[in-house]
């Protein structure tokens, strides 16, 4: 049995004038206008912005070669002036950077890393070495967030306590554990790899996008067959957007699949929480202690 995951170290909170570096560890930039709007939002908060050298690079569906993207990540992580790293977008590719990667490199110190979706690979591998991070909008999705979500994100980075989130409780009582937010598809591909943090004592928080219901079923069935849910304390579910079956096909809806594959685990579960793709993506602290109330439908930070 793996050892329980411990609460991760918080990086130093941000102050006005701090340097924030934008990197592209996954897919290449497509959404130039929304990226520009995201940069404007970060600058409006009083931060200096540096763009990684691969900001506009492309290499197939990746934002540059593995070597180039790895060098950009290393340069930002090891730069003592840089206090936070914002990921440009998701897509695919961040796992490719981490085969021989060590977060605790020479001259490196913990700093904020911010993103979601494919960035799950970076967030989870940081949690594995005991460093907290932020599951939150990437640069290209930031401008779509409502005011309260932006205030939540930047307040958290300044040291403010995250307010509870309200969803739909499925029962199962209450549980306390270390929160591990993730894109379900990405997290499934991290199981039993060196990037996976311990799931013992964890509260998982899943979201996904553009996956047919049977594919979500297949992934959750893999978790069950691997026994990966056996030591998990609770599950928080965000948005599963555009996860509809093709028109005319015989299929359960995504909500029915989630109920079928998770509802018998006898742990607190809360669904319909405001995070994920295609809607508000409320910031979640990765690797920090939370309480999940399956009766009241509330996710709160301890």
Secondary structure as UniProt FT lines:
FT   TURN            16..17
FT   STRAND          19..23
FT   HELIX           32..44
FT   TURN            45..46
FT   STRAND          48..51
FT   TURN            53..56
FT   TURN            60..61
FT   HELIX           66..77
FT   TURN            80..81
FT   STRAND          82..87
FT   HELIX           94..97
FT   TURN            99..100
FT   TURN            106..107
FT   STRAND          112..115
FT   HELIX           117..119
FT   HELIX           120..128
FT   TURN            129..130
FT   STRAND          133..135
FT   HELIX           139..144
FT   HELIX           147..158
FT   STRAND          165..166
FT   STRAND          168..169
FT   STRAND          174..183
FT   HELIX           184..188
FT   TURN            189..192
FT   TURN            194..195
FT   TURN            200..201
FT   STRAND          202..209
FT   HELIX           213..225
FT   TURN            226..231
FT   STRAND          234..241
FT   TURN            247..248
FT   HELIX           254..262
FT   TURN            263..264
FT   STRAND          268..271
FT   STRAND          284..286
FT   STRAND          289..293
FT   TURN            294..297
FT   STRAND          298..301
//
